[in-house]
C-alpha cells in the first residue's frame, strides 16, 4: 500500500532554514508528480509546492515562491522541500501528498515551528 513518511520538521528561528523529506513506497514513484501541503493552526490545508515526475517542472504558492525549493530523488523514492528565509507565518504541519486520480494519499505530517 502507499506510504508517505515525512521528516525534518522542528523549531527554527525566523530567517532560518529547514529541509523536509518525504520517503515514499507502495507505488511507482518516478511516474507521478508529488506535492507538499501545509496546514497552519485554524486554517485550511494549502498547496505549497508541486514537482513533476522527473523533476523538470515545479510550481509554488505565491507565499513561498523564491524561498522554498521542491526537489526529488527518484533513485531514493524521496521528495524534499528546502525552506529558506523562514517566517513565523510558515509555522504549520507540512504534509507530503500523492494523487492517484481522485484518490489522495497523505503522510502524517511534520511540524515546523518558526519562532524566536
C-alpha positions as CSV (number, residue, x, y, z in Angstrom):
1,X,0.0,0.0,0.0
2,X,1.0,3.6,-0.5
3,X,3.1,5.0,2.4
4,X,4.4,8.5,2.8
5,X,6.7,9.4,5.7
6,X,7.7,13.0,6.4
7,X,10.7,14.0,8.4
8,X,12.8,17.1,9.1
9,X,10.5,19.4,10.9
10,X,11.4,21.3,14.1
11,X,11.8,24.6,15.7
12,X,13.7,27.3,13.8
13,X,14.3,31.0,14.3
14,X,12.9,33.5,11.8
15,X,15.3,33.7,8.8
16,X,16.5,30.2,9.3
17,X,16.3,27.1,7.1
18,X,15.0,23.6,7.2
19,X,14.9,20.7,4.8
20,X,11.9,18.4,4.9
21,X,12.0,14.9,3.4
22,X,9.2,12.5,2.4
23,X,10.0,8.8,1.8
24,X,7.5,7.2,-0.5
25,X,6.7,3.5,-1.0
26,X,3.9,1.3,-2.4
27,X,3.7,2.9,-5.9
28,X,5.9,3.6,-8.9
29,X,7.4,6.8,-7.6
30,X,9.1,8.1,-10.8
31,X,5.8,8.1,-12.7
32,X,3.9,10.7,-10.8
33,X,4.0,14.3,-9.6
34,X,4.4,14.9,-5.9
35,X,3.1,17.7,-3.7
36,X,3.8,19.4,-0.4
37,X,0.9,20.9,1.5
38,X,0.8,22.7,4.9
39,X,-1.9,23.4,7.4
40,X,-1.5,26.2,10.0
41,X,-3.5,26.2,13.2
42,X,-7.1,27.3,12.5
43,X,-6.5,27.4,8.7
44,X,-7.3,25.2,5.8
45,X,-4.7,22.9,4.2
46,X,-2.9,24.7,1.4
47,X,-0.8,23.5,-1.5
48,X,2.8,24.8,-1.1
49,X,4.7,23.1,-3.9
50,X,4.4,20.6,-6.7
51,X,7.1,18.7,-8.7
52,X,6.6,16.7,-11.9
53,X,7.6,13.0,-12.2
54,X,11.1,13.6,-13.4
55,X,11.5,17.0,-11.6
56,X,11.6,19.2,-14.7
57,X,8.5,21.2,-13.7
58,X,8.0,22.8,-10.3
59,X,5.2,25.1,-9.1
60,X,4.9,27.1,-5.9
61,X,2.3,29.1,-4.0
62,X,2.9,32.8,-4.0
63,X,3.5,32.8,-0.3
64,X,6.7,30.6,-0.6
65,X,7.9,31.4,-4.1
66,X,11.6,32.4,-4.0
67,X,12.1,30.9,-0.5
68,X,11.2,27.2,-0.9
69,X,12.5,24.7,-3.3
70,X,11.0,21.3,-4.0
71,X,13.1,18.5,-5.4
72,X,13.1,14.8,-5.7
73,X,15.5,11.8,-5.9
74,X,13.7,9.1,-7.9
75,X,16.5,6.6,-7.0
76,X,15.7,7.1,-3.3
77,X,11.9,7.4,-3.7
78,X,12.1,10.7,-1.8
79,X,10.8,14.2,-2.3
80,X,12.3,17.2,-0.5
81,X,11.3,20.7,0.5
82,X,14.1,23.1,1.2
83,X,12.8,26.0,3.1
84,X,14.9,29.2,3.5
85,X,14.2,32.6,5.0
86,X,11.5,31.1,7.2
87,X,8.9,33.4,8.6
88,X,6.6,32.9,11.6
89,X,3.7,32.6,9.2
90,X,5.3,29.4,7.8
91,X,4.5,27.7,11.1
92,X,2.4,24.7,10.2
93,X,2.2,20.9,9.8
94,X,3.7,20.0,6.5
95,X,2.3,17.1,4.6
96,X,3.6,15.1,1.6
97,X,0.9,14.2,-0.9
98,X,0.5,11.8,-3.8
99,X,-2.6,11.9,-6.1
100,X,-3.8,8.8,-8.0
101,X,-6.7,10.1,-9.9
102,X,-9.3,11.3,-7.4
103,X,-7.6,9.4,-4.5
104,X,-5.2,11.4,-2.4
105,X,-2.6,9.8,-0.2
106,X,-1.1,11.7,2.8
107,X,1.7,11.2,5.3
108,X,1.1,12.0,8.9
109,X,2.9,15.3,8.6
110,X,5.9,17.0,10.2
111,X,5.6,20.1,12.4
112,X,7.5,23.2,11.5
113,X,7.6,26.0,14.1
114,X,9.2,29.3,13.3
115,X,9.7,31.4,16.4
116,X,12.3,33.3,18.3
